[in-house]
Amino acid sequence: MPATEIKHTQLYIDGNWRDASDGATFPVLNPYDESIIAHVASGSVQDALSAVDAAHRAAAPWAALKPRERSEILRKAFDLFSARLEEFAQLITLENGKARSDAMGEAAYACEFFRWYAEEAVRAEGHLGMAPASGARILVHQKPAGVAVLVTPWNYPAAMGTRKIAPALAAGCPVIIKPAGETPLTMLALMPLLEEAGVPPGVVNVVPSRQSGAVVDAMLHDPRVRAVSFTGSTSVGRKLLRAAADQVLIPAMELGGNAPFIVFEGADIDAAVDGLMVAKMRNLGEACTAANRIYVHDAVQIEFTRKFVAKMAVLKMGNGLDASVDVGPLVNADTRDKVAAFVEDAVAKGAQIELGGIKPEGQGFFYPPTVLSNVPADANCTCDEIFGPVATLQSFTDQADVIERANDTEYGLVAYLYTKDLKRGLQVSEQLEFGMIGLNRGLVSDPAAPFGGVKQSGLGREGGKEGMREFMETQYISTQW
């Protein structure tokens, strides 16, 4: 998709396309060749507050719609998106760099949130009861929380937006989206589709900006805003939580991860290798759910390493728009250089390179599929997200020991384990301090499931029935008759 086919680069506020109030723009780069794809309007604090104005005006009429009316709009958005998966996948690759297969997978995943929440929009159920002591009737129902600010990352330009937009709209809340500066084009391209589906002006607004901190802070301190949903690093999440506390906003925080991937003796090694290929290499490892610390039982380590290296070695690196390419570039130079630094640090501390490990020359933010074995526990990559195509293997012999090592992190988003013994798998799952477990599966993300972590991996859940509740307030009415 050449840059001339990109139609929307302005702010989208109250159903209108407009330039930033101060005329500012910023470039969006193609990670494949570092060329400028487009210049996008960079919203100011004034623009952000204009978006809050629009959302506030739209809030009452949108909340007043019958749930079925909101449901039908979301269902039409699903149908329209389904017909344009290829178009969105191409744009995702253009600004993010990911391979076409990953981009198509993201587009389908992003689309499904509209269908799931079209179905959930009509199921915001309450309950009726009688107070045992007073005999008063207890009526409990759910109400839209109000205007919500959504802050999304660059690794899933479509899915991280729809995973927030769809439940918010289903709940009856208008939103302002601040997409990542690296990848704003996909979210802007979604707006005509939502218009066509019947979303009224002001219900969804998009404010890209290079003044992210000031813009988001201004919105979070506006008393008309009642909820904030953020996906990104734990360090930024802490800052947003502090800002949200000033107005006591409802926070939904999907933060960092440091996922362990455990392969027990007696596991189906071929299945475990295939699972790791998904858990590690899906989205090029640029995912908070990516397997970050890989623990393989000593009894199967040699076989597992051999088979895994063989799978990684045949991956083709290149332009993600080429359907034959498995591995595109990373999103930017900083991400690539951080990945390279992790490898250099691990090798300096004793890790062995089984595959890759050398940053290629030339244009593009590429790093090759890399496998490290005998990674020491003090390597930097064991305590921070790698966010790249680097698999770090360690060995273990004792179940209690590997559980302790897996839990030895401030993060608690997702863990993976492979074993043929279901009893053992469930027992270990319960002992792992993570919000999600992939038991004999390398993929846990699903629109119908509650996505989220514990400890410093976040607050709240996205997806499932729980996702819509993040945008709703419980009201209790006491009466008697």
N, C-alpha and C positions, 0 to 999 in steps of 0.2 A: 504494500500500500504506500504509494509515494506521498510526500508531504502535501501535495496539492489536493489530495482527497480528504484531508482533515478539515472538517467543516466548522468545528466549534472550538474556539480558543478564548472566548470571553467568559466573564463571570455569568452565572445563571441565577438571577434573583427575581422572585415574584413572577416567574414565567417569562421573563425577558432576558435577552442577551445584552450585556453591557460591558464597557471597558471599566477598568479600575478607576476609582475617583481621581487618583493622581496620575493616571495614564501609565503606570508602571507595568512592565511585563518581565517575564523570565524565560530563558530557553529550556526546552525539553530535548534531551539528547537521545540518540539511538545508541544503545550500548554496544551494538555490533561494530560500528565504524566511527563512533563518537561524533557523528554529524548532527547538526541541529534539525530536529523534525519540525518544530514549530515554536513560536513565541506565545506564551500564554499570559493572560492578564493576571497580575499579582494583586490580590485584594488587600485593601487597607483596613484599619480598624473601623473607619467610617463605613466601608462596604460591608463588613461583617455585621455591624449593627443595623444596617439597612436590611440585611437578610433576616436578622432577628425580628425587625419590624414586620416584614412580609410573613414570616412564619407565625408570628403572634396574631396577625389579622386572619390568617387562614385556620388557626387552631380550632376555634369554636365551630365553624361550619363543617370542618372535616370530622371532628369528634361527634357532631350531631348526625352524621350519616348513619344509616342502618348498617350493622355489621355485614350484611349480605352485599350492600352496595360497595363497601370497601373491598370485600372479598372478590367481587366481580372485576374490579379494576386491577387488583393484583393478579388475578387469573389471566386477564388480557395481557398484562405485562409479561407474564410467563410465555404466553403464546407468541407474542411479538419477538421476545428475546430468542425463543427457540428457533424462529425462522432466520435469525441473524447471527447464529453462533460463529460461523466462519468469519464474518465481518468483525465481530468483537475479538475473536482469537487473534486475528491478524493485527489489530490495533494493540492488544496486550503485548504481543511479541515485539512490535515496533518500539514501544516505549519502555518495556521491561527487559526484553532480551530473551526471555525463556523460549524453549523449543516449542514448535508448533503443537506437538502432542500434549505438552503441559498446558499450553494456552487453550487448546480445545477442551481439555479436562477442566480447567478453571472456568471457562465460559459456561459449560454444562452445569457445573457445581453452582455458579453464581445464579444462573437462571432458575435452578430448582428452589431457591429460597422464595421466589415469588409464588410458586405453586404451593409449597408447604404452608406459607403464611396466608395464602388465599383460603386454605382449609382451616387454619387456626383462628382466623379473624372472627369466625362465627362461634367460637368455643371459649370465650372469656366468661366462664361460668362462675357464679357465686353459690351461696347456700343459705338456707333458712333453717333456723332452729329455735329452741326455747331455752332460756337461761334456767338452769336447775333450781337456783335459789330464789330468784325474784319472779319467775314466770314470764318475764318480758320476752318478746319475740326478738330474735337476733337475725337481722338481714345483712348479709355481706355480699358486696359486689365489687367489680373492678372498674376503675375509671382511667381514662388516658392521663398520663402524668403531665403532659403539656409539651412545650417546645423542647426539642432534643438537639444537642450538638454532637455530631459524629466526626471522629478524627480517624482517618484510615491510613494504613502503611502502603509502601510501594510494592511489596512482594506479591500481592494478589489485587491488582488494580480494580477488578470487577467484583470479585467475591467478597472482599472485605467491606465493600460498599453495600452490596445487596443483602449481606448477612445482617446489616444494621437497618437499612432502609425498610426492608420488607416487614420485619416485626414491628417497627415503629409505626408504619402506616397501618398495619393490621390492628394495632392497639388504639389508633386514633390520634397519633401524635405527628405534627409537622416537624421537619428536620432541616438543619443546615449542615452540609458536609464540607469538611476541609480535607481534600485528598492530599496525598504526599506530593511534594514538588517534583519528584522524579517521574511520577506517573499520573498526571491529572487528566489526560486526554480520554481515557476510557470512561471515567465517571461523567465527564462532560458529554460524551457521545451517548450516554444512557438517557439523558434528559429528554430529547425528542421522542424517544420510545415511551417514556412515562407520560408525556403529554398525550401521545396518541392513545395510550391506554385509558386516559381519562383522569389523570391526577391533576387537580385544580392548581392554578397559580399560587405560589407561596407555600405549598405543602412540602415541596422538595426544592432546596436551594443549594447551589454549589459555589464555594468561594476558595479557589486555589490561591495560594499565597506563599511568598518567600519570607513573609513576616509572621511565620507560624506562631511563635510564642505570644506576640502582642495580640494577634488576631484572635486566637483561641482564648487567651486570658480575658480579653474584653467581653467575649460572649459568655464566658463562665461567670462573670461578675454582673451580668445583666439579670435583674430580678425576674424577667419574663422567661428565662431559660430554667427548666426544671430537671433536666437529665443530661448526662454526658456519657457517651460510649466511645472508648478508645481502644485501638489495637496498635501495639508497638512495644518499645523497650520498657523494661521495668523502671529505668531511671527517669524517663519522661513520664511514665505513669504515676510515679510518686509526686512529681511536680503538679500534674493535673489533679491528683487527689487533694493536694494542699489547696489548690485554687478552688476546687469544687466544695471544699469544706466551708468556705466563706459564705456561700449561699445555701449550704446543706443540700446539694444536688444529689439526685440518684446517680451513683456511679456504676458503670459496667466497664471493667478493665480486663482486657485480654493481653497479658504481658509476656515477658520472655520465657524461654524454656531451656532445659538442658537434659534432653531425653535420654535415659538409658535404654539399651537394647540388649536383652539377656538371652543367650542361647545355652540351654542346659544340655548335659549329656543325654543321649537318647532322643534328642529332638530330631525332627525330620529336617536334615541339613539342607536339602534342596529347597524345601519350603521356606526355611529360615533365610537362606541366601536371597530368594526371590522377595521375601518380605523386607529384607534390609535394602534391597535395590529400590523399593518403593519408599520406605521410611527415610532413607538417606538421600536418594537422588530425585525424588519427586520435587518438582520446582527447583531443581539444581541445588537442593539443600537449603535454599533461601526460604525457610519456613520455621516458625517457632516449634512446630511438631517434628522437625527433622531429628533423626537419631543422631545423638551427639557423642555419647560414650557407649562403646560397643564392647560388652563383656561376653567372652566365649569360653565355655568350659574347656579346661586343659585337654580333656580326652578327645575333643572334636576340633580343637583349634586348627590343626594342620589342614584337615580336610575342608573345614569351613573357609579358611583363608584362601586356599588354592581355588576353590570354586567361586568365591566372591571376587577375587582378583580377575579371574577369567571373564566374569560377567562385566566388570567395570572396564576391562581392557578393550572391549569391542565397541564401546560407545563412541559415536562420531561427534566431534566438536565442530561448530561452524555457525552460520547464520540461522537463527531460529526459524526464519520464514521458509527455509528449505525443509520439506517434509521428511527428508532422509536424515536430518540432524537430530541427535539425541540430547546434546549439551550445547546450549547457547552461552552467551556471555553473562557475567554477573552484572548487576544493575548499574554500578558505577565504579570509579577507580578506588575509592576508599574501601568499598566492600572487598574488591579483589585484593588490595594490598593487605587488608586485615587477615584474609584467608592465607595469603602467602606468609605473613608473619607468624601465624599459628603453626604452620608447617615447619618453618625455620626454627622456631622455639622448641617444638617437640623433638625434632631431629638433634638439635644441640644438646638436649637432655637425655638422649639415648634411644629414641624411637627409630625404627627401621623403615625405609621407604620400600614398599612392595610394588608400587605403581605410581607414576606421575611425579608430582612434587616440584615441578619446574615451571615457573611462569613463562608463557610464550612471549616472544617478541612481536612487535607490530601493533596495529590499531585494534581497538576493541578491548573490553574488560574481561578477557578470558582467563580462566584457570582450569587446568585439566582435571579429569577424574583422578583422584589420588587415594591411595590406601596406605596407612601407616600401621605397623604392628609394634608390639611391645611398648606401647605408649605409656610413659611413666605418669603416676598419679599427680605429680606436681607440674605437668605441662599445662600451659595457659588454656589450651583448647578443652581441657576437662572441666573447667569452671566457668566458661563463657560460651555463648553460642557461636559456632563456627560460621554458619550461614553461607555455606559453600559446599562444593562437591568433594569434601575431604572426609574419609571414614577413618576413625581412630580405634584400633583394636587393642583390647587388653584381655588377659586371661584370668580365670578364677577356678577354684576347686571346691569351695565350700558355699552352700546355699545361704547360710546366715551372713557370711562375709559379703557376698555379692549384693544382698539386699541392703546391708549397711552402706556399702559403697554407692549403690544406686541412689539411696536416700540422702547421701551426704552432699546436698546442694540446697541453696536458698530457693531454688525453683521447684515447681511441682505441677507442671502442665500435663505431660504425657509420658508413659513408659511402655515399652514393648517387651514381651517375653515369648519364647518358643519352647515348648515341651509337649511330648505326646501324653503325658500324665495330666489329665484334666484336673484331678484333685489337687495336685501340686500347683498347677497353674493358677487355680482360684485361690489357694492359700497364699501363694506369693503375691498375687494381685492385691489381696487385702492388706498385705504388709507394706506395699509400696505407697509412698506418700505423694501420690499424683492424682489429679482430677480425672484423668482418662487413662485407660489401659488398653493396649492392643494385645490381646491374648491370641497368639498364633495368627496375627494379622499385622501388616505393616502400614495400614491406613485406618484411621479412626474418624476422620472428619465426615460428617453426614448432616444434612439440614434437619433431619428428624431427631437428632441426638443433641443433648446439652453439651456444648463445647466450652471448656474452661478449666482453670487450674486452681490449685491451692497454694499456700505459702505465698511467695512473692511472684507467683505467676498470674495473679489476678483476683478479681472479685466478680461475682455474677457469672452468668452463662449466656451463650449465644446459640441459637438453633434450638430445636425441640419445642416443647410447650413452654419451657423456662425462658426462652428468648423473648417472647412477647411480654412476659411478666416484668421484664426489666424496664419496660416503658409504661407500666401501669401502677396505680396506687390503689390500695385496698381501702374501701370505705365500709364502715359498719353503721347500720341504722338500728337504734333501739326503739321499739314501740310495743304496743299491746292492743289486743282487740277482744 
